[in-house]
Amino acid sequence: MSIINEMGKQAKQASFILSQLSQTEKNKALLIIAEQLEAQKDIILAENAKDVQEAKGNGLSASMIDRLLLTEERLKGIANDVRHVISLADPVGKIIDGGVLDSGLTLERIRVPLGVIGTIYEARPNVTIDVASLCLKTGNAVILRGGKETQHSNKILVKVLQDALQQAGLPKHAVQAITDPNRELVMELLHLDQYVDMIIPRGGAGLQELCRKNSTIPVIIGGIGVCHIFVEETADQEKALPLIENAKTQRPSTCNTLETLLVQESIAETFLPKLANHLKTKAIKFHADPTALSILKNVTTEVERVTEEQLAREWLSYDLNVVVVKDIEQAITHIRRYGSEHSESILTESQKLAKQFVAQVDAAAVYVNASTRFTDGGQFGLGAEVAVSTQKLHARGPMGLEALTTYKWVCVGDYSSRT
């Protein structure tokens, strides 16, 4: 039996035990995990430092290293995210709906765990804890496969998780990790449909496509954020500037970061110089269409003509596309062509145009006068998220606890037979 097959078998056995746990038992385990993350911070940060050092030596980008980096503050934040999951209502066992049928049967639709989750992700060690805590809260076992960039971090984090599970009297195989970087092991996991119930990839387009094409297990696609903000001519320009700054620069390496700014033609001559001056201390590199380029080159040297390929790119950096559009119809057409159905926003004082934008833009999250950076499980009140789904089946947007459950029909009769 292969290593991956054995992991699947152990995860399936663990998931049966987890599915029977009470909310109190699961919360006890989560509390121990949070405490152990803080108690073991020195060794966790030391192992993470090895990953960061190797990443720098291998020439990884600054945005990738930022995703990879753990600090004492970030680790404390991760532990607090686990505590927040404790505070959330457990969806397992919740009666969604039901009633008494004409046949006399009492029918209820009840939330239950999915079973075993497989998560494949890149340089984000925080995902190890986020996914494990959400899976544990919902009674699911999980098999994790982080990128080779996080090898040292993931090994120690999974050890902390497994030790905490054993302290709580739970099977350590409820959380397992594939730490061997051999790509063939990923392919084995994608075909482990005998044991694994769902695959959730978190990473770039290449990883998403690999899973979609090769998995025999249902796959949740998402996490690629080619996000837009459309500045409509009635928008409050002074309020728009810090909002755009937030959407682009607060943490550029995230999937909900602004990548293309759409500005209505009627205000471009006045608004774009204001924007360039507002962002001049943020090291923004503008990639502009011809109209925007002719305006921006007079106020900044950090501008070049945008290419077709760049309009569809998830920069994850301080690069920003700028496109001037005639009106809301042209803005929506642009979003439909280049967007990834992640997060889209309009800045406007027109209630009519706001409603049109919300109705016509197809995305997991659509905003009116707000930054795209809000697309996040914590910000939405869901707790730490397992992913942001941009597909339409099963789950869409930030995937919190309910997205890690399915349901079963429970039918109770009085020795009833169908007529």
Disulfide bonds with the S-S distance in Angstrom:
none
